[in-house]
């Protein structure tokens, strides 16, 4: 395993990188950074302002979810512990991507599990439970309906205007057949993958149930608890806050101020708040709520409420109100005895917009944990790097820049052209001095001539590089092939490839390899040799 500095990989939003680097400019936008020592004070604060009466309905919902789940002993014991005031959670959330979607879903879950293990060792007087918060109410089906594996796109031909958790899975039979044709059943790991898809998606009617089953089968034995927040009992806890959001628009007011403050110090906010950060859920609809004059309306529907009517609607049917991306974190942190949230770079960026809103609501702002980023490399590809005299870190350069870098190492041309450019610039500096003393009208002509000569030199450099690419064609092609494998579609592997591509070769060991290599308290890009 090798680690690469996150400042070098440049894949994170600037504000997230500043958070990891303990940037002084953003210290007011979070509560505590992710060091294991900081959890001592985080536990103390959460104990003091968490309403322990929420533990019972939380346990009731979890018990109901796991009632018919096989091999649920870890979860039943964890639910019993959640009833106790010395139990806390670490949470991650994610969309219901088909067959988990890109690899980074695994990294988020495993980081969450590993943090709980570390905390249990550091603070044995407490219990720590890893939680996956399902984004079952999201309605962006286009982001979740496909996955890539073995150079094949598996695409679910479906659409919805409602919550994706309610999508019916019967139409996944075609994707299942494609999966069987792609992986076959001769290899035991491939057979297990197909069985996993079958028991999760074909034998369950709704996407939320299918995802619950899939994630439990993958990570249940590692102690993970799964919560589906699309539940009337959980939303009942939030009903007063939902009404407050509709009537007083506090999230909008707080986040708007925060966004202005972020812009002042050079950051573009990840998300802009709406005046009401809630959707209305009914049948196959999830539409935002907005206020027009004194009436509350549901976008692109005929549904509308007076102030008293919408308050009654929340009290009677809290399950019909769904938080958006900014209100969902508050929902999560209010009902869970939660200490930290594991998210990707863009997620952490919008969490950093919410600290003042949490302060006003007297809810402990969670410690933000930037999930590990990982590049999985076969030993064969590592040897290819060595033969090309490339470090793994070199691969993070853009393909064109990497090829130029490789050629420059072999020919040393860059030093020659850099010297020539420097000589030209120095010569023109002398000429500028002469012109300044004699006839200033020559200055414009000199500048034009300097630009012309430098442009000509740059043109020659491009032609030289092109010639060198032809000369070293074999190595150039090998570099391109290596980049295509490790950075598909010129993107990070973790954002493009599904876990099945590796599971077919390593089976259950794949999860164990990740568990032993991912380090949630080490802010590095991790390279894992397989």
N, C-alpha and C positions, 0 to 999 in steps of 0.2 A: 504493500500500500504506500502511496505517495500523496503528499498534501501540497496544494498550490495556493498561494496567497489570493484571497478574493479580490484584492485591489488590482491584481494582474488580469484576472479572467474577465472583468468588466461586464458581467452578466446581470448585476443587480442594479436596481434604481439607485440614484445618487443618495437619496435620503436614507435608504436602508443601509447603504454602505457607511454613511456617516454615523448611523446608529451603532453599527458594529465597531466602528473605529472610535467610539466614545466622543463624537464630535460635540464640542461645547455649544455650538449654535442650536442644537436640537434637544438639549437636556431637559427643557421644559415640556417636551411633547411626549414624555413617557415617565413611568413611575420608577421602575428599577430595571437595570440591565440584566442579562442572562448569565450571572455567575452563580455557582452553587451556594456560595455564602449568602447571597442576597435573598435566598428563599427563606431564611430564618425570619427576617422582618416581614416578608411577604405573607408567610403563614400567620404571623401575629396580627397583621392588619386584616387579613381575610377572616380570621376568627372573630375579630371585634365587630365587623360590619356585615357578616353574612347571616341571613335569617335562617336559623336551623329548622324552622318549621317547614321549609321547602324540601327537606330531606325525605319526608314521608311520601308526598306525591311523586317526587322524583323516583324513589324506590318502587312505588306502585307501578309507574309507567314502565320502568325497566323490567320488573318481574313479569309483567304482561307480555313484553316483547320477547323475553327469553323462555316463556312458558313451554313452548313446543320445540325449542331448539335442542338438537342433539349435542352431546358432549359440552354441556354448559356449566359444569361444576365450578370452573374458575369464575364465571360470571355470577353465578348464584352467591358464591362466597363474597365476591366484590360488592354486590348489591347490599348484602347484609352489613358490610363494613361501611358503606356510604351512609347508612342510618346513624353511624356514630360520629360524634363531633370532632374526632381526631383524624377523620379521613378527608383527603383533598384530591382534586383531580388535576391532570394536565391534559389539555384538549387540542385536537386539531379538527379542522372542518374541510370538507371537500365535496365537489359535485358528484352526482351519481353517474360518473363516466362508465360507458359500456366496458365491461371486463376490466375495470379500474382505470382505463385510459392510459395516459403516459406514465413512465416509470416513477416520476417524482411523487406520485401518490404513495408508493411503497416507502419512500424516504421520509415522508411526513409521518406516516403511521409508526415506522420503526423508531424514529427520533422520539416520538411521544412515549413509546414503550421504554426505550432506553433511559430517558430522563427520569421516569418513575422509579426505575431500578436504582439509578444513582442516588436519587433523593431518599429512597428507603434505606440505603446504606449510610447516608450522611445523617439522617434524622429518623432513627429507628422507633422513636416514640409515636410516629404518625404513620398513617397508611396513605399510599399514593396510587391512584387508579388512572390508567391511560384511557382516554375517551375519544371516540370518533363521532363527531357531530355531522350527521348526514344533511346535505343541502337538498333535502327532498322537496322543498317548496320552490326551488329555482324553476324558471320557465324557459331558459335558454337551451332548448333541446339540441340546437345545432352544434353546441360545444361538447355535447356528451354522447352523441350517437355513433361514434366510430372509434376504432383503434387500429394501430399499425403494428404488424408483426410479420417477420419472414418476408419482407418486401411486398407485403400484401395489405391492402386497405380493406378492413371489414367495416362496412357501412350499413347502419340500420335505417331503412327507408320509413321514417316516421316523422310526424310533426305534432305540435300541440300548442295551445295558447294558455294552458293551465299548468299546474305544478307537475314537474317531470316525474315525481314520485308516483303519480297516478297513471303513468303510461302503462298500457297493457302489453305484456311481453310475448303474446302468442305469435306476433309477426316476426319474432326473432328466429323462427325455424330455418329460414333461408341462411341467415348468418351462421347458425349452428352447422348446417350442411357444409358451408364454405370452410368452416373451421376444421371439420372432420377431413375434408378433402385436402386441406393444406398440411395438417399435422399428422394425419393417419393415426392408427391405433397400435402399431407394432411396438413402438417405444413406450415403456411403462409411464414415463413422465408425460408424454403426449396424451396417452390414454387418460391419465389423471386430470390433465387440463380439460379435455373434452367432457369428462365426467363432472368436473367443477362447473363448467358452463351449463351443462344439462341440468344439474341439480339446482343451480342458482336461477337460471333464466327460463328454462323450459318448464320446470316444475313449479314455478311461482307465477302468479297472475299479474302482479304489479311490479314496476321497476324498483320501488322502495323495498319491497320484500325480497326481491332478487338480489339487490345490492347488500342488504343486511345479511342474507345467507352467504353470499360470496365472501364478504369481508370477514365474517365470523369463521368461515372454513379456513381462510388463509391465516388469520391472526388471533382467533379465539384462544388457542392453546398458549398464546403468549400473554394472555391476561387482558386483552382489549375489550372494553365495553363500547357498545354502539347505541347511540341515541337518535331516534327519529323525532325531531322537534315539532313535526306536524301533528300535534296532539292537543286536544281540548283541555286536558288536565294541566299540561305545562303552560299553555297560553292563558289559562285562568289565573295563574300566578301573576301574569304580566298585564292583566286587564286594566288595572289602574294606570299603568305606564303607557299602554296603548291609547287610552283616552287622553292622557296628558299630552302625548305626542300629536294627536289629532287636533286638540283644542289650542294648545300653547306653542307648538312647533319648536320645542326646546333643542332638539337635535339640529335643526336647521340653523338656529341662532348661534349655538355654540360652535358648530363646525365651520360656519361662515366666518366667524372671528378667527378661528384657528387657521383657516385657509389664507386669510389676509396676512396673518403673521408668518406663515410659511413662505408666501410670495415675497415678503419683505426681505427674507434671508436667502432668497434665490431658489426656492423649491416650488415646482408646480404640483399642486395637490393631485393625488391619485383619483379621487372621487369628489364630485360636487354634490352637495346635499339638495334634496328637494324640500319644499316647505313642509310636506308630510311624507315621512319616510316609511310608508306602509303600502302594501298591496291588499286588494280585496280578493278573496278566494271563493269561487263558487262554481261547481261543476267543472267544465273545461275552460275556465277563465282564471287568470291571475292578472289583474289590472290595477294600476296605481290609483290611489285616492288623492283627490285634489279639491281645493276649496274655491268656489266661485260665488262671490258676494257672501251670502250667509249660508249657502247650501254646499254640502259635501257630496261630491260626485265621484263615480267610478269611471275611469277613462275608457272611451269607446264602448260604453254600455248605456242603457237607459236607467241604471240604478242611481238613486240619489237619496240623500238623507238630510233632515234638519239636524241641528245640534243635538236636541234631545233624542231624536231617533237613532242617530249613530252611537250615542252613549248606550242606549238600550241594546242596540245590535251587538256592541262589544261585550256587554254584561251577559247577554243571552247566548251569543255565538262567538266566543273569542277565537275559535278555530278558523273563523272566516277572515281573520286578519293576519297578514303575513309580513314580516319585516323585510326591508330591503338590505342592501349590502352594508349600510352604515348602522342600521338599527339592530341587525342580527347579532353583532358582537355584544350589544347591551343585553339582549334577551338571554344569550348564552351565559354571560357572566353573572347575571342576576339569579338564575335558577341553579347554577352549579357552584359547588364549593371549590372553585377553580383558582389555580395559582399562575398558570402560564399557558400561552397559546403558541402552537407551532404552525408557522406559515411560510409561504414562499416570499420572495422579495417584494412583489407587488402587493401581496396581502399585508405584509408588515407596513408598507407605505401608507395604506389607508387606515390601519389601526392607529398609526401615529397622528392621525387627524382627530382622534376621539378622546384623548386624555381629559380635556377640560369638561366634556360632556359627562364622562364618568365621575369626575369630581363633583359636579353639580348634583348628580344622582346619588352620591355617597356609595358608589360601587367601586371596589378595589380594581384598579386597572391592572390587567395581567402582565406578568413578565413576558416580553415578546421574544420568541425563539425563532431565529431564522433557520429554516430546515437545512440539513446538509444537501449540498449539490454533489453529484457523483458522476464520474465517467468510468464505465465498466470496460475493461480491455482484456482481450484474450492474450495469452502468452505469445501467440503467433504474431499478433499486431505489435506487441511490445518489441519483439525481435525485429520486425520491419522498421520500427523507429530507430533501433540501434544501428541497423545496416545503413540507414539513411543519415546517420549521425545527427538525429533529432532528439531533443529532450521532449518529454510528454508536454511540458508547458508550451513548447513551440507550436503545438497543434492548435492552440487557442487563437493563433493569428489567423486572419482571413486568408483564404487559399492563395490569392494572388500575392499577398505580402509574404506568406510563408515560402512560396516558390522563389520570390526575389531574395529573401533572406538566405535560403539554401544555396542559390546560385552565387550570391555574394561571398559566402563562406568558401566556395570552391574556386572562385576566380579573383576575389578581393577587388572586384571592379568598383564597388561602392566607395572605397577609400580614394581610388583614382579620380572618380567623378567629383567627389566631395572636395578634393584638393583643387581640381580645375575650377570649380565654382568659386572657391575661396580666392584663388588667384585672380579671376575676373573681377570679383567684388573689390579686392584690394587695389587692383589697377585703376578701377573707376573711382575709387575714393581719392587717389592721387590726382586723377584728372579733374575731379570736382573741385579740389583745392586750387588747382591751377586756374580753372575757369572762373572760380569765385574771385581770384585776384586780378584776372585780366579782363574777361568779358562774361558777365553773368548771363548774357543771352544764350550762351552755349549750354546752359544747364539742362534745358528741355531736350536738346538734341542728344546730350550725353545719357540722360535717363532712358530715352528711347533706344539708344544703341546698347546700353547695358541690358535692358529687358530683352532686346532682340538676340544678343549673344547668349544670355542665360536660357532663353527659350530654345535656341538652336542646340545648345548643349543637352538640354532635357530631351529633345527629340532624338539626338544621337544616343543618349542613354537608353531610351525606350527601344531603339533599333538594336542596340547592343544586347539588351536583356532578351529581346525576341530571338536573336541569333543564339544566345546561350541556352535558351529554352529548347531550341531545336537540337543543339549539340548534346544537351543532357535530357533528351526527350524521355528516355526510359525512366529516369529518376523523377522527372516531373509527373509522368503518368502514375507512378507508384505513390507519389505524395497525394495526388488528386484522389486516387482510389482509397487511400487510407483515410483521408478527410471525409470522403463520402460515407464510409462505413461508420466512423466514430462521431461525425457531425452531420447526420442526415439532413437534407434540405437546408444546409448551412445553418443549422440550429443545434442546440445542445441535445445530446442523445436522450437525456431524461425528459425532454419535452416532446419527443417524437415517437419513441419506441415503447411498446407494451411489454410487461413483465414476462409474457408467455414465450418471447423469443429466447429468454435465458432459462426460464423454468423448464422448458423442454429438454435442456441439457443437464440441469442441476437438480431439478425437482425441489423437494423441501429444503435441501441444502442451500438453495439460493437465498431463502429468507435468513437462514442461520449465518451465511456469509455476510449479508448486509448488517445483521444485528451485531456481529463481532467487529465490523469495520466502521460503522457510522458513529460519530462522536459529537453529540449535540452541544457540548460545551467547548468544542474546538471549531473556531470560525475559519475553516479552510475548505477549498474545493478538493474533494477526495477522489483519488484515482485508485480503483480496485482491480487488481490482476486476477483474472479467472482462469 
